[in-house]
Amino acid sequence: MRLKTSLFKETKHRELVSCVGWTTADELYSCSEDHQIIKWNLLSNEATVVVKLQDDIYPIDLHWFPKTTGGKKQALAESFVLTSTDGKFHLATKTGRLEKSVEAHRGAVLAGRWNYDGTALITAGEDGQIKIWSKSGMLRSTLAQQGSPVYSVAWAPDSDRILYTSGRQLIIKPLQPSSKVLQWKAHDGIILKVDWNSVNDLILSGGEDCKYKVWDSYGRLLYSSSSHDYPITSVAWSPDGELFAVGSFNTLRLCDKTGWSYALEKPNTGSVFSLAWSADGTQLAGACGNGQVIFAHIVEQRWEWRNFEITLTKRRTMQVRNVLNDAVDVLEFRDRVIKASLAYSHLVVATSLQCYVYSVKNWNTPLIFELKEGTVSLILQAERHFLLVDGGGIYVFSYEGRLVSSPKFPGMRTDILNSQTVALSSDTLAVRDKTDEKVIYLFDAQTGKAIGDGKPLTHKMEVMEIALDQCGPSNDRKIALIDKNRDLYLTSVRCLGREHGLNKIGTMVHTMAWNDSANILCGIQDSQFTVWYYPGAVFVDKDLLPKTLFNKDGSEFSHTPQILNYVGTQVTVRKADGSLVYSAVSPYPALLHDYASSARWEDAVRLCRFAKDQTLWACLAGMAMASRELTTAEVAYAAIGEVDKVQYINSIKEQPSKESSVAHILLFSGHVQEAEATLLQAGLIYQAIQVHINLYNWDRALELAVKHKTHVDTVLAYRQKFLQDFGKKETNKRFLQYAEGVEVDWEKIQAKIEMELTKEREGAATQSVRSSVRR
């Protein structure tokens, strides 16, 4: 990936250009110390003077009013704020008319920024004051006052805090007066520019110490550049938070969000004082010290999937290369390419007006449909369909180009969604809420309706990343999530709060990805590369989970690596320096998943015997128990030396009825309530009571016996025996109360138990006769 820069042949401004701002993807406004505001049209390559300002107005900063907020277009969207050296800010229209000029600061107004929903404007001055104004220019409050000039300000993603510079310090101040202020020394020289991205919540700063740095929102340093030759005069995040640009004297740099540099350009422009990204994130403009405006667009982006490698060679051209036979195809587009995604045998390309869907089998005839908005910020793919996110909403399309659904939830902000906070599978869509990061909304991908009773999944901690598994029936769909503590949890999507809650399966997990063809999860856990061959084991037998893991040293990935994808047997990891590392995973677990999903149990056992791998046997044990395939489970548990579980499986096989077997399988997995419900539904009251006696749940056993008016004496007898064995006296009031009125006779109890079991056997026999007659 690199920047392709261009400059107009003639310098349109006669003095230093102080600020630039995009109105559309092809139209830019620039302001200069020659008092002119110029409009640049990139389609016609024309530059026209919009207005000549008064001679006493020297512009410093320009910011356009946000175009859309929550999908609604704003009435003020055609206006901008312009700050100047005379202590005023000016609200101006697109035609250049100054609607209002407001005396704001003593000395120059160094920065002015609208918040994300356009309800407030913040200005920072040479006088060290930071003020908040209404959108009509009325003063609301003075947020801060200090001794040194404030060179740059930025809003937090949810517009509830302000980031500003104070000499060498960075300060985050909440709008709530009582809230704590966060302040830290960020640079060794005065900080000249800051930016805070709404998608990734990361902060960017550049200063006179000639360095640019990346921080998280708690002020922790994530990246610091080496020292440049000149001060960093401008920094700007791309809208999707994947890239940022840095400007200095005769220098323009393109970087990844982790800080490493993709491209370095050395244009003859003087210092780049201001940088602005177009809304679609494909173009960049810079305000230059020699009166030029520099334009740059991103080329040579690359996408890989299996044997295909795709490169964006020009703005409207892609090259497809099949590495197996070196065949090359060239794809031409009518408009500029904004986003693309390659997975599941399809390439999806979003341009400024259309969406193209290619099958890897045929590069000649794409399926094309029109887009409502030209600013697609995210494309996610699953096996059956793909998802587009733009400024207006979330849309699920089939690969035939049909709109499948468009889910919505209260307070949805599509401008801050990214691949970590949205997950898609063939039947489910998951979106993390921004207003409350503990909440994940789950939708049926086919209908767009909320899953189950409509209640979202709520975790006890803020969720950082989510991912859905891709294979198997929708009832078994699982979601993995990494929370703020970097703990990895797994839960079932379709039975939230009932059968299994959130189960922790890993700690200190930095990044994760599901395999595209089997429900295998990989992640980087502390300094280990870990593969969970069968994460579903946590729902079947928690003791099995550690035995189904594959671990290897992950130090080759260095710090802060990111897993890009896990396709087939290959995991692609991007290191902190931008290089890609590929890690191979054994093909056997995916094959085992395939055998288990198609109920080929003999083949599965044969595979495990051939591979002679304990982790495979452990996976098979879990899969067989999940499918209630007891014979295979018995073989697998025996292979990993779990004698007690083999004995328990044998006892399950000897149960007199099918309902009892099912209940004991549920007990095996630790689902006591479900086991009890199964037995009570089948009318097996004694067996339900006996389950709780065996688990020493005395209160529940007595409660069931009293409720169904049977076997109260059985519960009391077992309770007395238990207390005698441990040499204890009865202290439970309920048991003391019932012991007075109920006589315990072991012979009667044994006879009654035998009668219950005989009745159950006879019932099971009658049922099997009926079913054979039906056949």
N, C-alpha and C positions, 0 to 999 in steps of 0.2 A: 504494500500500500504506500502511495506517495502523493504529494501535492503537485498539481500542475498549475503554475502561476501565470498570470497575464497582467500586463499594464497597458493602458490606453497610450497611443503614440504621442498624443499631445497632453501636457499637464493642464488640466482644466482649472485647478485652483492655483492662485499665485502665491499663496502663503501655506504655512503648515496646516495640515488637515488634522483636526482634533478628535472627531468622532464620526462613526458610521452606524447605520441601522437599516435592516432589510424591511421592506413593506410586503413584498411577495418573494417567491423564490427567484424571480428574475429582475427585481427592481430594488435599488438601493438608494438611500439618501446619505449625503456626506456634508459635513459642516467644516468650515475652515476659518482661519484668522483673517482671510480676505473678506469676511462678513457675508459670504455667499453660501446658500444651501443649494446643492446640485443633486439632480435626480439622474441615476445611471440605469439605462435599460440594457440588459445583457443580451436580449434577443436581437435588437436592432443595432447594438453597439453604439448607442447615442447617449450623450450626456447633455442635459439641459438645465439651465439655471432656474430654480423654482422661485427664489426670492433673494433680494439683496437686503440684508439686515442693516439696521442703523449703524453708523460708524462707531458708536460706543458699545456695541454688543459683540464681545469676542466669545464664541461658543466654546464650551469645554466638554460637555457630555450630552448625549442624545439617547432617549429610550422610547420606543414605540409602545403605545397602550396595548395590552394583551388582546390578541384577536378573538380568541374564544375562551370562555370559562365554563367548564362543565358541559361542553357541547353547544352552548348558546353564544351566538354572535353578539358582540357588544356595540352599542350605538357610538361609543367613542373610539372604535377600533381604527378609525382613519386619522387619529391624532397622535402627537408625540410631545414629550417634555424635553425642553432644551435648557441646559444650565449655562450660565455665563460668568465672566469675570467681574461684572458689576454688582454681584451679590443678589442677583435675581434669577428666578427660573421662569420660563415662558411656556405656556400651553399653546401649541401651534397645530394647525390643521395640515392635511396632506398638500394643500395648495400653497402652503407657506404663510398663511395669515396667522398673526399672533393674536389668539383669542384673549389671552390674559397674561400679564406680567406681574409677578409677585415679588416684593422685597422679602428675601428669605434669610440672608446671612450678611455679616460684616466681612467684607473681602469676598473672594471668589466662591461661587457654588461649585465644588469640585466633582460632585456626583449626584445623579438623580435616578431613582429606580422605582418603577411600578411594582406592586406585589402581583402574585400570580393570578388573582381573580380581579385585579383592577379596582379594588376598593380603596386603596391607599397608595400614597406616593411618599418616598423617603428622600430627603436631601441631606448632603454632607458638605460642610463648609470649611474654608480656610480658618474660620474663627473657632474650630474645634467642636462645633455644635452639630447634632444630628436631630432633624425635625421630621415629624410625620404630618402629612397633609391629606385632606380629603381629595377625591378625584376632581373636584371643582376648584381646588387650590386654597381651601380654608385650612388654617393651622389647627391641628388637633393637639399635638403635644411636642415638647422638646424632650427627646428620649435620652440624650446624653450631652454632656458638656465637659470638654477637657482642654488642656493647654496647647496641644499640637494640632496641626491641620489633619482632617480626615480625608485621605486621598481616594478611598474607594469603599463602597458598601454593597451588601448583597442580602437578599431575603432568604430565609430558611424555606425548604420545600413546602411546608404547610403555612407559611406567612405568619408564624407566631413568634419568630425570633429574627434578630438582625445581626449580621456579621459586619464589623467595620474595622478599619485600621487605626492604630494609634502609635505612630513612630515605628518601633520594631515589634510591637505587640499586635496580636489579633484578639478581638473581643467579640464574644457572642452574648448579646443582651436580649432576654425575652421581653415581649411587650407588656407582660404582667409585671407591675411594679415590685411585687413581693418576691418574684422568682430570682433564683441565684444567677449571677453573671459568671460566665466562663472566660478566663483571660489567660493567655500564655505568650511567652516570647517565641516568635516564629522565625525571625530572620536576624542577621547581624547588621543589616542596614535598614533604612526606612522602607516600609512596605508600600509599593505603589499601586498594586492592583490585586483584587480578590474576586473570586466567583464561587458560587455554591450551586451545585447541580441538583435539580429536583428529582431526578430519577434514581441516581445512585447515592445521594445524600453525602457526597464528598466535596471537600473544600479545596480550592486551588489558590495559591498565593505567589506573587513575584515581587522582588524587591531590589534595592540598590546594592545588595550583596551579590548581585548577578546570578542568583539562584531562583528556580521555581520549585515549589513544594506541594505535595498532595497530603491532605489531612482528612481524618474522619470527623464527624460532627461532635466528637468529645475532645477534639484538640490533640489526638494522637497522630504522630507523624507516620505516614505510610510510604512516602518517597521524598527524597531530596536530590535534586540534580547536582551535577558537578558545577563548578563556578564557570560562568560564561565570561566573555571579554567585556561585555557592557551590561548595565542594569537591565532587568526585565521590566519593560514598560507596559506590557499588556498580556492578559491571559483570558481565555474564554473556553467554557465547556461547550461541546456539541449538544444539541437538544436531547439526544437519547442517552447521554452520559457515557458513551463508549470511548470517545476521543476528546482531546482538548488541544487547543493551539496556544502557542507562546510567541510573543513578539518582542524583539529587541532591536538594537541598531543594526540595520542591514541584515536582519535575521528573522526568519519565520520557521517555526518548528511545529511538527504534528506529532502528537504523543497518544499513546494508549492510556486508558484510565488508571492503570497501575503506575504510570510515570515514564516508562521507557519510550524511546524516540523511534517513530516510524520513518520520518523524513525531515531533512534539514535543507531549507532553501536560503540562498544568500542574495536576495534582490538588492538592487541599488536604489534604496528608498529612504535612507535615513532611519530614524527610530520609528517603530510601528507603535503609535500611541493608543490605538483602540482596535479591538478585533470584534467581529460580529459574525455569527453563523446564520445561514438561512434556516427557515423553519424546518425544512426537510433534512437538514444535517449533511447535505452534499457539497455545499459551497461556503466559502469563507471570504470575508473582505477585511482589509486593514487600512487604517488611517495613517498616512505616512508623513514624516517630517519634511520631505522635499516637495510637498504639494500633490503627490500622487495618491491614488487609491489603488491598492493592490487587490486583485481577485485571484482566488485559488479554488480549484475543485479537486475532489479525491478521485484518484484512478488506481488501477492495479489492485483492487480488492480481490481476495481469492476465497473460493468455497471448495471444499472437498467432500466427496462421499464415495465410499468404496473405490471403484476404478475410474471415477470422473473427477477432473480438476477444472474449475471454471474461473476465469479471470476477467475482470472488468477492464478492458483495454482503453476504451474511451468513454465519454459520458453516456453514449447511447449504443455501445457495442460490447458484446461479451464473446469470449472465445472459450469453446468447450473442447477439452482434450480427453480422449479415452486412453489411459496409460497402457491398456492391454494391447492395443493395436496401433497406437499413435494416430488414430483418426482425429481430425480437427474439424469442428463446425464453428461457424461464426454466426452469432445471433444479433440481428439489428433491431433497434427499437425506435419508435416514432419520437418518444420523449426521453428526458433524462432519467436514468435509473436511480431510484432512491434506496430501495431495500431489496434484498434477495435472500432466498433460503433454499438449500439443497438437502433433501433427505427423503427416505421412503420412495425412491424411484421417481421423484418429481422435483423439478426446479420451479420455484414460485418467484416471480420478479414483479415488484411494484414500481411503476414509473410515476411521474407526476400526475397522470390522468388515467392510466389503465393498469390492469393486473394481467400478467401473462403466466399461464400454467403449461409447462412442458413436461412430457414424459421422457425418461431417459432412453426409451426405445425409439422415440421419434422427435428429432430436433427441428423438423421442418414446419410442422403445423401446430403451433401452440393454440391453446384455448385462451381467448382474450375477452375480458369484460371491463366495463367502465367503473371507475372509482368515484365515490361521492366527494371525498376530500383527497387532495394530492399529498398529504403529509402522513404516509404510513410510517409509524414509528417502531413497529414490531411485527415479525412474521414467525409463527410457530407451526410446526408440522406434526401430524400424527399419521397413522397408517391410512385412515379413511378420509380425513379432511384436514384443512389447515385453518389457521386463525390470523386475522389481520386486526391490528389496533391502529386507529388514527385519532385525530382530535375529537371526533364525534362519538366514537363508541368502539365496542368489541364485536367483531363479526366472524362467524364460523362458516366457511365455504367448503363444498365438496370439490374434489379435483375436476369435476365436470363444470365448475364455475357457478353452481347453484348455491344461493344463500341458504344455509341450513338453519341458523339461529343467530340471534343477537342479544345475549344475556345482559341484564342491567341489575344494579343494586343501588341502594340509597347512598348518595354522596360519592358516586363513582367518578374518579378523575383518571382519564385515560392517558393524560400527558406524563404521568409518573410511573406507568407500568413498564416492567422490563422482564427479561427471560427468567430472572430469579423469583419474581413475584406473580408470574402467571404460568400455569402448567396445563397441558392439553394431552388427552389420550383419545382413543377412538370413540369413547362414549361419555367422557367426563371433562369438564373444564373447572379449574380451580384458580381463584384470584384472591390474593391477600389484600385486605382492606388497608388503605393508607391512613385513614382517620384513627383506626385502632389496629395496630400491627399484630395484635394477638388473634385477630379474627380472619378466618379463611372462608370465602364464599364458594360453595360447590354447586355446579350446574350440570344438568343433563345436556350434553353437547348437541343432541338431536333436536330438543325442544326449546332449550334456553331457559327452562324452568329450574328453580332450586330443587336440589335432591332431597328426598324424604319429606320431613315436615316443614322444610323451608328454613330450619335453624342452621346458621353457619357453624363451622367447626371453630371452637375457641380454645386456645392454648393458654397455659398460665404465664408464659413469657412472650415477648415480642418475637415474631417469626421473621427470619432473615431470608430464607430460601425454601421453595417448595418444588416437588417433582412428583408426577404421577407415573405409575408403572404402565406399560404399553400392551401387555398381552393378557390372554385369558378372558373369561366371561366378565361382564360388567359388575355382577354381584360380588366378585372377588377383587374389584379394583382397590388398590392401596395407594395412599399418599405418604410420601416421606417429607419430613420438614426439618430444617436446621433452625434452632432458636438462637437468641442473643447470647446464651452461654456456650454456643457451639455444640450443643447436644443434638444428636440425630434421633428423631422419633418416627414411628411408623404406625399408621392406623388404617382401618378399613373405611372406605368412603361411604358405602351403602348401609352400614349398621353403626352409625355414630352413637356413642353413649349407651348402646345396648350390649352387644356381644363383647367387643373389645374396645377399650379406651386407647389412649396414646401409650405406646410401648417404647421405652428408650432402647435403642439398639447400638448406639455409639456415642463417644464423647470426643470433644476437641476436633470436630469434623469441619473442615474449611470449605469443601466443595464436594458435589456429588453428581451422579448421573445414572439413569436407568439404561439398561441395554435395550436396543431397539427390537430385538426378536425373542427375548426371554426375560422373565421377571427376576433379573439379577441386578443388584445395585453395587456401584463402586463409589469409593470416596477416598479423600486424603485425610487421614485421621492422625493429628499431631504430625509426626514425621514418617508415618507408615502409609503405604498405599494398601487399602483394604478392599476386598471384594466380598460382599454378602451373597454367597451362591444361592441361598434360599432364605431371604429375609422373612417370608411368611412363617418360618419355624417358630417365631416369637408368639404366634397365636395358637400353635399346636402343642409345643413343648419348649418352654423357655430355656430348659437345660441344654437343648440341642443347639441353640443359636451359636454359642462360641465355637462349636465343633464344625459349623458350616462356613466358617470364615477362611479366606485366603489372605495372608499378610505378607508384604515384602517391604524392604527398606525404601522409603520415598525420598531420601536425601538428594537423589539426582534431580528432583523437581525444584529444589531450592525453596525459598520462602514465598508465600502467597501465590501458589500455582492455582490454575483454574482448569477444571475438566470441561472440555468443550463438547465432547460426545463419546458415546460408547456404542460402536457399531460392530456387529459380529463379534469377533474375538479381540478387537483392537480398541484401546482407550486412547483418545487424543487429549494431551494435557498441554496448556500454554504456561510456560514458565514466566517468572517475573521480568525476565529480560526480553520477552516477546517470542522466544524460539519455541517451536512445537516439539514435543517429545511423545513418542508412541510407546505404549506399554501393551504387551500381549497377555491375554488371559486364556486359560485352558479351554478348549472347545467342549470338553466332556459335560460340564454342568448344563450348558445350553441344550445339549443332546438329551440329557436326563430330564430336563423340563419338558422337552418335546414328547418323550416317551410317557411321562406321567400325565400330561394333558390329554394324550390320546389313549390312555389306559393300557399301554403296552408294558405291563409290569414285568413280564418275563424278560423282555429285552432290557428293561431298566436294571434288573438284577444281574443279567449277563454283562452289561456295561460296567457295573461296579466291580464285578469279579475280575474283569479284564484290566480295569484301571488300577485296582489294588490301592485305592485312595480312601482314607478314613472320612475325609470331608464329604466325598460323594455318597458313602454309605449313610452318613448323618443326614444329608439332604434327602436321600431316598426314604429314610425312616420318617422324616417330617411330612414329605409329600404323600406317602402311603397312609399315614394316620389322618391327614387332612381329607383324603379321598375315602377313608374308612375301609382301606384295603389291608385287613389285619394280617393276612398270611405274609404278604411282602414286608409289612412293618416288622413282623416278628423276626424275619430273616435279617433285615437291616439292623435292628437293635441288637441282635445277637452278634452281628459282625463288628459292632463298636463296643461290645462288652457290657451292655446295659442289661444285666441279668434280671434285676427287679422289674424292669419294664416288660421284658419278655414274659415273665410270670404273670404280670397284670394283664397283658394282651391275651394270654391263655385263659385267664379267668373271665375276660370279656367274651371270648368265644364260647364259654360254657354257660353263659347267661341263658335263662329259660325262654326269654322272649326277645323280639327285635327291639322293642322299646327300652328294655333294660340294657341291651348292648349299646344302643345309641346314647343312653344316659351315661353309661360308664366311659364311653369314648369322650363325651363332653367333660366328664370328671377328670379324665386323663390329661386333658388340655387345660384344666383349672377353671372350667366354666360351671361352677356349682349351681348358680341360679337357673341356668338353662337346663341342666341335668334334672333338677327338681321339677321344673315346669313340664319337661317331657314325661316324667313318671306320673305326675299328678294328672296330666291330660289323658294318660292311658288308664287312669283309675288304679294305679299301683301305689296305694297310699303307704303300705308298710315299707316298700322298697325306698320311697322318698324319705321316710323317717330313718331307715337304716343308714342311708347315705350320710345324714347329719350326725347320727350316733358314731359312725366310723370316723368322721372328721372332728368329733368332740364338740360339735355345734349344739350343745345341750339345750339351750333356750329355744332354738328353732325346731329341734326335734320334738320337744314338749309342746310347743305352740301348734305344730301340725297334728300331733296326736290328739290334743284337746279339741282343736277345730273340727277334725273329722270323726271325733268320738270313738277312737280305736287305738289300741296299742299304747295306752297311757302307762299300763303296768310294765310293758316291754321297756319303755324309756326309763322308767324308775328303776327297773332291775339292772339295766346296763349301767346306769348312773351309780347305783350302790356298789356294784362290782368295781367300777372305776375308782371310786373313793377308797374302798377297802384295799385295793392294790397299791394305792399311794399313801395309805395311812392317814387319810384326811377325814374331817367331819363335814357334814352338809351345812352350808351357810346360805344357799340360795333360797330366798323366801318362797318362791313359786314351787320349788321342789319339795320344801318342807310342808307347804299347804296341801299338795296332792298326795304326799306320802301318808298323811293321816287317814285319808279316806280310801286309799287303794291298797289292796293286798297283793304282794309280790309272790307268785308261785311259778318257779322256773319250769316245772313240768307242763303246766298249762300254756306258758309262754312259748315253749319249744313246739308244742302241738299246734298252737295257733300259727307260728311261723311256717311250719311244715305245710299246713293247710293253704296258706297264702301262696307258697311256692308251687304247690300242686295245681292250684287254681290257675296260676300264671302259665304253667306248662301246658295245661289243657287248653287254655285260651289261645296260646301260640299255635298248638297243633290244629285246632279248629280253623284258625285263620289260614294256615298253610294248605289245608284240605280245600277250603273255599277258593283260594286263589288258583289251585291246580285244576279244580272243576271249571272255573271261568276260562282257563286257557284251553 
